[in-house]
Each structure stands twice: as C-alpha cells, then as structure tokens.
Amino acid sequence: MRKFWKVAVAGLLALVAVTSLSACARTTAKNSWPRIEKTKKVVIGLDDTFVPMGFREKNGQLEGFDIDLAKAVFKRYGIKADFQTIDWSMKETELRNQTIDLIWNGYTVTPEREKQVLFSDTYLKNYQVLVTKRNDNIKSFADMAGKTVGAQTDSSGAADIDAEPKKLKDIIKGKEPVLYDTYDKAFIDLNAGRIQGIAIDGVYARYYVAHQPNPQKYRIVDGTFPAEKFAVGMRKGDTQLAAKINASLKVLQKDGTIAKLQRKWFGEATQ
C-alpha cells in the first residue's frame, strides 16, 4: 500500500510539474517581450531566397531590405536580430511552435493570415508594376494596347492580370501574357524586343533596374493593381512586442532611415 501511494504521489507531482511547465510555456507564448528583452535576442524566420527583401549572397551573408530594417528596429532596444531560415510554407507553424519569434520577409497581410498571426503596422506597400524600355515610349498601362506583356508563372503579376482583365489583359496582344519560369528569361526577351513590358513586383523591379549597368534604359510604369501590404507577423498574444516594433518603425520613418534603406535596395524611396 505504501508503494502504491509513493507511485501515486510521484505521478501526481510529475503531472503538476508538466502542468506548470505547460502553463509557463503558454505564459511565455502570450508575451515574448520580457524574454527577448532579457536575452537581448529575437529570432526572425525568413525564406533566404526573396530578393531584395531577405536573401543570401554568394558568400553566404544574409542581405536585404528586411534584414537591414529588422536590425535597425531592434538596435534601438539593444537587441540582436537573429535570422533563421525556415520552410516558408511552414512559417505560421514555426511561429506557433515558438521556433521563431517573428515572420519578417516581405510577409503580405491577408485576411487568412490575420486569423493566425498578429501583424505590425504596415512598413512597405508593394505594387505590381510594368518594366519597359524607355525607347518603347510606354508610360501607362494603356500604352500597352496591342503590345506583348510578360509575367512569371504563378506570380502576383500574372494573378492580377487575370483578376482585373480590363486594366491590361483585354488590351494586350493575344489577350494573354507570355509566361516565364524566371524573371531573368523575361528580361532577356524584353531586351531583345520580343515583349514590350513585364508585370512584376515593384520591390523586385526597382532592385533589378537599379543594379543594371544602365538603369536609365528602363522605365517602371505604375498601375492601379491593388497594393500588397508588407508587415511583421508574430503570435497573437505578443501585443507588447508589436507595440515595440511599431514604435521603432515610426521613429525610423520619421528620421529618414526607412527612406534611406528604400533608396539602397530599390533605387528610390517608395510608399
């Protein structure tokens, strides 16, 4: 009987311990800021192939607009931004499991994602634009009438062309864009004159053009497709962390740091 009670008591204590640990984990999950402030480290999940937001250079170094911005945001609090490459399709799971503290890599705000994560304020708006050659004299979407446009397969640009056909699809030659598996191939055809415009992410377009030997050769034409809002994603309970990020973003916007980073990575300050 004594042995039974010892086992029972031991089991009860173990259960209490596990419950306490679980409660502690849940408490931590609800508010990460005290831990981040204490350890001076925040873990940021990213896909390291998203040029120019966050990507790995040939030397293995992580670079990009979001990398620089995240470092600047947390530098104000004396906290190191530790970047961790993740499977982008599992990003919300990684966040929920506390493998990472933040999703920060050109992360677009959508109604579906808002159900799963808490978003910071929007720090950048990304629009689908047209990249054209200046000597083709295309200054608006309307100027693409009868001309050929290219887009990447399964890209936001291709999706917007289909979703709002009156803006571009109905007026271009063949009423369908030429689809490419990479933007590099699309630019080859643009330079060769086989197409006259590329529907592409504005952030990528500005980075690509700015890094060409002769940027003035190209024109970036803004359209009226809906904007994608980029923000930082975190766990729902991390309202204190969100407040810290938002406060820092406001300061960096006001002192010109964000505009400076936009010029560095996109060649110009955007919205």
N, C-alpha and C positions, 0 to 999 in steps of 0.2 A: 504493500500500500504506500509506504514511504517513497519507494522508487517511482511509483505511478505519479505521485504528487510532484516529485522532483522533475519528472519529464514534463508534466503538465505546466508547472511553473516556468520551466525553461522555455517551453513552447510559447507560453504567454508573453514572456519577456522578449523573445525573438520577434513575436508579432508586433509588440509595442515598438520595438526598435525599428522594424521595417516601416511601420506606420509613421513613425516620427521622421524617418529619412524621407519617406514619400511626401509627407507634409512639408518638410524642409525644401524638397525639390520643387514642390508646387509653389511654395512661397517665393523661391528664387525665380521660378518661371514667371511669376506675376510682376516682378520688379527686378530687373537685372542691373539697374544703375548702381546700387550700393556695392555689388561685387566688382563691376567694371571700374568704379572709382577707387576701390581698394587695391585691386590687382594692377591698375593702370594699363589694362589691355582690353580691347574689344575685338571680337573675331567676326570678320566680314566674309561672307560667302560670295563667290563670283565664278562666272564662266570666263576663263582666261583667253578666249579667242574673239571677244567682242571689240573689234577696232571701231572707234578710238576710245571707247569708254573704259575698258579694262582688258588688257591683253598682255601676252608675254613676248618680249622681244627675242631676237635670235640668241642673245646672250643669257636668256633665262630670266631677265629682270622684268618685273611687272610694271607696266606703264599705262597711262591713260587718264582721261579727264576725271573719271570717278575715283581713280586711285589718288590723284592729287587733291581732289576735293575732300575725300574722306579723311586724308591725313591732316588737311587744314582745319576741318571741323573739330577733330579731336585734339589737335595740338593746343587749342585754346584751353583745354581742360587737363593738359599734361598726360594725355592717354595715348598709347601706341595703337595704331590701327594694324591689326594682324590679318592678312588676307589669306583665305583658304579656298583653293579650287574645289568646286563641287560639281556633281552631275546636275546641270541646270534643270532638268526635268524633275528633280527631287528637291528643289530648293525649299519649298514650303515644309516638306517633311524634315529636312535638315534643321530648319528653324524651330519647328515644333519639338524636335528631339534635343534641342539645345546644343547641337554640334556647332552651330554658329549663332551669333547674336543678331546679325543683320544680313539682309539681302540688298546689295548695293552694286548694281552693274547694268545701268540702263534698264531698270526694272519699271515696266509700264504699269500705271494704275488702271485696273479694270474692275468692274462690279464683282466679278467672280473672285478676284484676289482680295478685294476689300472684305469679303466674308471670312477670309482665312487669316489675314495679317492686318496690323496697324501700320498705316503709311505716314511718313513725314509730310511736311509741306512739299509741294512740287518745286524742284530746283532747276528743272530744264524742260522745255517743250520741244518735242521732235516732230517735224512735219515731213511728209513725203513731198519731194521736190523733183524738178526735171533738171538734169545736167545736159547742156547743149554746147555746141561750139559757137563762139561768138560770130564767126563769119557766116553762120547759117541764119543769123538775124532773128532768132526766136526769142521773144521777150515775154510771152504769155502762153498759157495752155492753149488758147485759141489759135495761136500761130502754128500749132502742130497739125492743123487741119490738112489732111491728105498726106501727111508725113508718117514715118515709121518710128515707133517708140519701143524701147526695150525695157525689160524688168527681170528681176531674178525670180526663178520658180519658187512658189510658196512664200514670197516676201510680202511685207505690208504694202509695198507699192503695187504689186500685182493684185492684191486683195482689194485695195482702194479703187483701182481701175475698174474692177468688176462690180464693186459695190455701188459706185456712183458713175455710171456709164456716160451720163450727159457731160461730165466735166472733161473727159478725154477719150474714152473708148469709142464713143459714137462718131468722133470726128477723124480719128487716125486711119491711116491706110489699112484696109483689110479688117478694120474694127476689132482687132486683137493685137496685143503686144507680142513682140518676139521675146521668148523666154530663154534665159541663160541659167546655167547651174552656178556660175560665179560672176561677180561684177567685173572682174578683170576681162573676161571674154566680151562682156557688153561694151566696155571702154575700147577694146580693140576695134569692134565694129563701128563705134561712134567715130573714132579717129579715122577710120577708113571710109566713112561716109555711107556705110550700109544702113545705118539707122541715124536719126536726127535728134533723138533725145533718150535719156534713161530715167525712168521713175525709180527713185532711190531715197533712202533715209537721209534727211538733211544733215544729221551729225556726221554720217559717213561721207556724204558728198563733199562737205566742206573740208573734212580731213584729207580726203583723196586729192581734191583740187589743190589745196594748199601745199601738198607735198609733191606736186608735179614740177618738172623743170621749168615750165612756162604756165603758171596758173592763169594768166590773162587770156590764154587760149580758150578757156571755158567760161560759160555763163551758168549760174544757178538761178533757175526760174521758180519762184514761189507760186504755189497754187492755193486751192481752198479745200484740200482734203482735211479731215479732222485731225487735230493735234494728238500726239501721244504724250502723256504727262509722265515724266520720269520722277520717281520718289524713292525714298529708302523704306524697305519693308522690315518690320520687327514683330515680335509676339504681341498679341492683343493687350496683354496686361502691362506692357512696357511704356506706360504713358509718361513716366519721368524721363526715360531715355529719349522718347520722342520730343519732349519739351526741350531737352538739352540740345538735340540735333537742330531743331527748328530755330532756337535762339542763336546758335552758332551760324546757321545758314543766313539768317537775317543780317548779322554783323558782316559776314563775308560778302553779302550782296551790297551792303551799304558802303563798305570800304574799297570796293572795286576788285576784290580778289577773284570773284566768280567771273567777272568780265575778262579779267586778265587770263584766267585759265581757258575761257572760251576762245580767246584770240590765239592762245598757244596751240590748242588742239583742233580748232575749227577754222582758223584763219581770220575770224571776225567774232565780235560779240553778238550773240543771238538773244532771243527772248528768254 
